């Protein structure tokens, strides 16, 4: 990649991460659709048709050493001749793909839950675009790591948005609450899976704005992403979350969701 690439100098690009189970890309069409939405959002023409993307990903997955993988796609606006924030008229996009072994959550994380810390959402106003400009996310993630936590739960203007690298769900009085998809959060593929599983198994679901007070008063708090699956947050800012204060462990509704998710992973993710 040229040192004059706009992705390198300005973070002018987008990316996608696609989980692969048993060498089968999970919900590939939805990931490619989200890639297109991100490209449209930064006014960058897609360098490949969907069929070409599928062929590239298939080849990459086939040639890798692992059955379970995490495929990373990055598209930047490409190199420029003179450093200038305005879009050049003649750049050629830079396309980069790589794959890594899938880093699944540990048994302890799934069985015992994880700790989180809260933070003010300092990111920009287009979090629905999966762009490579991730410095704010990195700072928030590092804030959590430095505190010995698995995630930073983000609030903006008194309302829950998401985590630094995951979607966040609240359980209160037997109802699963999820923030509304808007420009302040990434439209997560795993977010969709969690809601679909809840509806399929008869768990009450409400998608709406969730206040910080409701989040802190949750009976259960979850994080979810394509690589972290779904995990219970059992403490927030050093205080136990809801029912975890009595047992120190994940709640009953999380345990049900975790079982549903693993069943779906064994079937719907591996046998598609």
C-alpha positions in Angstrom: 0.0 0.0 0.0 1.3 3.5 -0.9 2.1 5.8 2.0 -0.1 8.3 0.2 -3.1 6.0 0.5 -6.0 7.9 1.9 -6.8 5.0 4.2 -3.3 5.4 5.7 -3.3 9.2 6.0 -7.0 9.9 6.7 -8.7 6.6 7.7 -10.7 7.1 4.5 -12.1 3.6 4.1 -14.5 1.0 5.3 -14.2 -2.6 6.5 -16.2 -5.7 7.3 -15.5 -8.7 9.5 -17.2 -12.0 8.5 -17.2 -15.0 10.8 -16.6 -18.3 9.2 -17.7 -21.6 10.8 -16.6 -25.0 9.3 -15.4 -22.9 6.3 -18.9 -21.5 5.7 -19.1 -17.7 5.8 -21.9 -16.7 8.1 -24.6 -14.5 6.6 -22.3 -13.5 3.8 -25.1 -11.6 1.9 -25.9 -9.4 4.9 -22.2 -8.6 5.5 -21.8 -7.7 1.8 -25.0 -5.5 2.0 -23.5 -3.7 5.1 -20.2 -3.2 3.2 -22.2 -1.6 0.4 -24.0 0.6 2.9 -20.7 1.8 4.4 -19.3 2.4 0.9 -22.4 4.4 0.0 -22.1 6.4 3.2 -18.6 7.6 2.4 -19.4 8.1 -1.3 -17.0 5.4 -2.5 -17.9 3.1 -5.5 -17.8 -0.6 -4.7 -14.7 -2.0 -6.5 -16.3 -5.4 -6.9 -19.7 -6.9 -7.7 -21.2 -9.2 -5.1 -20.2 -12.3 -7.2 -16.6 -11.1 -7.3 -16.6 -10.6 -3.5 -18.0 -14.0 -2.9 -15.3 -15.6 -5.2 -12.5 -13.8 -3.3 -13.8 -14.7 0.1 -14.4 -18.3 -1.0 -10.8 -18.6 -2.2 -9.4 -17.0 0.9 -11.4 -19.3 3.2 -10.5 -22.4 1.2 -6.8 -21.7 1.2 -6.5 -20.9 5.0 -5.4 -23.4 7.6 -8.5 -23.1 9.9 -12.0 -24.3 9.7 -13.3 -21.5 11.9 -12.0 -18.1 10.7 -12.6 -14.4 10.9 -12.4 -12.8 7.4 -11.4 -9.1 7.3 -12.2 -6.9 4.3 -10.9 -3.4 3.9 -11.6 -0.9 1.1 -9.9 2.5 1.1 -10.3 5.4 -1.4 -6.8 4.6 -2.6 -3.5 6.6 -3.1 -3.4 10.3 -4.0 -0.6 12.4 -5.5 -1.0 15.4 -3.2 -2.2 15.3 0.4 -5.6 16.9 0.3 -8.7 16.2 2.4 -11.1 16.6 -0.6 -11.8 13.5 -2.6 -9.4 13.2 -5.7 -11.2 12.5 -8.9 -8.9 9.8 -10.2 -8.1 7.5 -7.3 -8.3 3.7 -7.5 -9.6 2.0 -4.4 -7.2 -0.2 -2.4 -8.7 -3.6 -1.5 -7.3 -5.7 1.2 -8.5 -9.1 2.6 -7.1 -11.3 5.2 -8.3 -14.2 7.4 -7.4 -15.2 11.0 -8.3 -18.1 13.2 -11.6 -17.4 14.9 -11.0 -16.3 18.5 -14.0 -17.7 20.3 -14.9 -16.7 23.9 -13.4 -18.9 26.6 -15.6 -21.3 28.6 -15.0 -19.0 31.7 -16.3 -16.0 29.9 -19.4 -17.8 28.9 -20.0 -19.5 32.2 -19.0 -16.8 34.6 -19.7 -13.6 32.7 -17.4 -10.6 32.3 -16.9 -7.2 33.8 -17.6 -3.9 32.0 -17.0 -0.2 32.7 -19.1 2.7 31.5 -17.9 5.6 29.4 -19.2 8.6 27.5 -19.6 7.8 23.8 -17.0 10.1 22.3 -17.3 8.7 18.8 -18.5 10.6 15.7 -22.2 10.8 14.6 -22.0 8.1 11.9 -21.4 5.0 13.9 -23.7 3.1 11.5 -20.9 3.2 9.0 -18.2 0.6 9.5 -15.2 2.8 8.7 -11.5 2.4 9.4 -11.4 5.6 11.4 -11.5 3.8 14.7 -9.3 5.8 17.0 -12.2 6.7 19.3 -13.2 3.0 19.5 -9.6 2.1 20.3 -9.4 4.7 23.1 -12.6 3.4 24.6 -11.5 -0.2 24.3 -8.2 0.6 25.9 -10.0 2.3 28.7 -11.9 -0.9 29.4 -8.7 -3.0 29.1 -6.8 -0.7 31.5 -9.6 -1.2 34.0 -9.4 -5.0 33.7 -12.8 -5.1 31.9 -14.0 -6.9 28.8 -15.9 -4.0 27.4 -16.8 -0.3 27.7 -20.6 0.3 27.8 -21.3 3.6 26.0 -23.8 6.3 26.8 -24.6 9.4 24.8 -26.8 12.1 26.2 -28.1 9.8 28.9 -28.9 6.9 26.6 -27.3 3.5 25.8 -25.7 3.3 22.4 -23.5 0.2 22.3 -20.1 -1.1 23.5 -16.7 -0.1 22.1 -16.6 -3.3 20.0 -20.0 -4.9 20.6 -23.8 -4.5 20.8 -25.3 -4.2 24.3 -28.6 -5.7 25.4 -30.6 -5.1 28.6 -33.0 -7.6 30.4 -35.5 -6.1 32.7 -38.6 -7.9 34.2 -38.3 -10.7 31.7 -38.1 -8.5 28.7 -35.1 -8.2 26.3 -34.5 -4.5 25.5 -32.4 -3.5 22.5 -31.4 0.0 21.4 -32.9 1.2 18.2 -30.7 0.9 15.1 -29.7 4.4 14.1 -26.7 6.5 13.1 -25.3 6.2 16.6 -24.7 2.5 16.5 -23.4 -0.2 14.1 -26.2 -2.3 12.6 -24.8 -5.6 14.0 -25.4 -8.9 12.3 -25.2 -10.7 15.7 -27.6 -8.1 17.1 -30.1 -9.4 14.5 -29.4 -13.0 15.4 -30.0 -12.3 19.1 -33.4 -10.7 18.4 -34.4 -13.5 16.0 -33.6 -16.2 18.6 -35.5 -14.3 21.3 -38.6 -14.0 19.1 -38.3 -17.6 17.9 -38.2 -18.9 21.5 -40.9 -16.7 22.9 -38.8 -14.2 24.8 -40.5 -10.8 25.0 -38.5 -8.2 23.0 -38.7 -4.4 22.9 -36.6 -2.3 20.6 -36.4 1.3 21.9 -34.2 4.0 23.4 -32.8 2.7 26.7 -31.8 5.2 29.3 -28.6 5.1 31.3 -30.6 4.6 34.5 -32.4 1.6 33.0 -29.1 0.1 31.9 -27.7 0.5 35.4 -30.8 -1.0 36.9 -30.9 -4.0 34.5 -31.6 -7.5 35.8 -29.2 -8.7 33.2 -26.8 -7.0 30.8 -25.3 -8.7 27.7 -22.7 -7.9 25.1 -22.7 -9.5 21.6 -20.6 -9.5 18.4 -19.7 -11.8 15.6 -16.4 -12.9 17.3 -17.5 -12.6 21.0 -20.9 -14.3 20.4 -23.1 -13.4 23.4 -21.7 -12.9 26.9 -23.2 -11.8 30.2 -21.9 -8.7 31.8 -22.1 -9.5 35.6 -20.5 -6.2 36.9 -20.6 -2.6 35.6 -18.3 0.0 37.1 -17.4 -2.5 39.9 -21.0 -3.1 41.0 -22.9 -6.3 40.3 -25.5 -6.2 37.6 -29.0 -7.0 38.8 -29.5 -10.6 39.7 -25.8 -11.3 39.5 -25.5 -9.5 42.8 -27.1 -12.5 44.4 -25.2 -15.2 42.7 -22.2 -13.5 41.1 -23.0 -15.4 37.9 -25.0 -14.9 34.7 -28.8 -14.8 35.0 -31.4 -17.4 33.8 -32.5 -15.6 30.7 -28.9 -15.2 29.5 -28.3 -19.0 30.1 -31.3 -19.7 27.9 -30.1 -17.3 25.2 -26.6 -18.9 25.4 -28.1 -22.3 24.8 -30.2 -21.1 21.9 -27.2 -19.4 20.4 -25.0 -22.4 20.7 -27.7 -24.6 19.1 -28.0 -22.1 16.3 -24.2 -22.0 15.9 -24.1 -25.7 15.6 -26.9 -25.8 13.0 -27.6 -22.5 11.4 -24.0 -21.3 11.3 -22.2 -24.4 10.4 -24.8 -26.1 8.2 -25.9 -23.3 5.9 
